[in-house]
Amino acid sequence: MIETGLVRELENGIDKIDRIIQQWKVKKSETKETYYEIYQTLTKFDKHIGWRYNDMKGSTYLNILAIQLADKVISIDDLHEYDQDTQDKIVIISMINEE
């Protein structure tokens, strides 16, 4: 399940970079500024992905799912493979993370 959220996050990151490139292609921005913006966006995104997924283990699994849910990377429907008790725990943790 975490893989689904990770792939969606990667797609979101690629989309951000693509929007920057598309603006550059229509000459709405300078080349050096565009390169710097791409670099900054990719670096920030890479740190985000690393922070969220590099220390993944059994004790952090539900928390990662809850963070994905809170960030709307996954939906409650995506949790269908888990039993109701586990789904409820993920939802509760996700609400705590929103505060």
C-alpha positions in Angstrom: 0.0 0.0 0.0 2.8 2.4 0.8 4.1 1.9 -2.7 0.8 3.3 -4.1 1.3 6.5 -2.1 5.0 6.7 -3.0 4.3 6.4 -6.7 1.6 9.1 -6.5 4.0 11.4 -4.6 6.7 10.8 -7.3 4.1 11.6 -10.0 3.3 14.9 -8.1 7.0 15.8 -8.0 7.4 15.1 -11.7 4.4 17.2 -12.4 5.8 20.1 -10.5 9.0 20.0 -12.5 7.1 19.6 -15.7 5.1 22.8 -15.0 8.4 24.7 -14.5 9.8 23.3 -17.8 6.6 24.1 -19.6 6.7 27.7 -18.4 10.3 27.9 -19.6 9.4 26.5 -23.0 6.9 29.3 -23.7 9.6 31.7 -22.6 7.9 33.0 -19.5 11.0 32.6 -17.5 14.8 32.9 -17.8 16.9 29.8 -18.4 19.2 30.2 -15.4 16.3 31.0 -13.1 14.4 28.0 -14.5 17.4 25.7 -13.9 17.8 26.9 -10.3 14.0 26.5 -9.7 14.1 22.9 -11.1 17.2 22.2 -8.9 15.6 23.6 -5.8 12.3 21.8 -6.4 14.0 18.5 -7.0 16.3 18.9 -4.0 13.5 19.8 -1.6 11.3 17.0 -3.0 14.2 14.5 -2.6 14.6 15.4 1.0 10.9 15.0 1.6 10.8 11.6 0.0 13.9 10.5 1.9 12.5 11.7 5.2 9.2 10.0 4.7 10.4 6.6 3.3 14.1 5.9 4.1 13.5 4.8 7.6 10.5 2.6 6.8 10.1 -0.4 9.1 7.3 -2.3 10.8 7.0 0.3 13.7 6.6 3.2 11.3 4.4 1.6 8.6 1.0 2.7 10.0 2.4 6.2 10.6 3.6 6.5 7.0 0.2 5.4 5.8 -1.4 7.9 8.1 0.8 10.7 6.8 0.0 9.7 3.2 -3.7 9.8 4.1 -3.4 13.2 5.8 -1.5 14.6 2.8 -4.2 13.1 0.5 -1.7 11.0 -1.4 -3.9 8.0 -0.6 -7.6 7.8 0.2 -9.5 5.8 2.8 -10.6 3.6 -0.2 -7.0 2.7 -0.8 -6.9 1.1 2.7 -9.3 -1.7 1.7 -6.7 -4.4 2.0 -6.5 -3.8 5.8 -9.0 -5.0 8.4 -11.4 -2.4 9.8 -9.4 -2.0 13.1 -6.2 -1.2 11.2 -8.0 1.2 8.9 -9.5 3.0 12.0 -6.1 3.3 13.6 -4.6 4.8 10.4 -7.5 7.3 10.2 -7.1 8.3 13.8 -3.3 8.8 13.4 -3.9 10.8 10.2 -6.2 13.2 12.1 -3.5 13.7 14.8 -1.0 14.6 12.1 -3.3 17.2 10.7 -3.3 19.3 13.9 
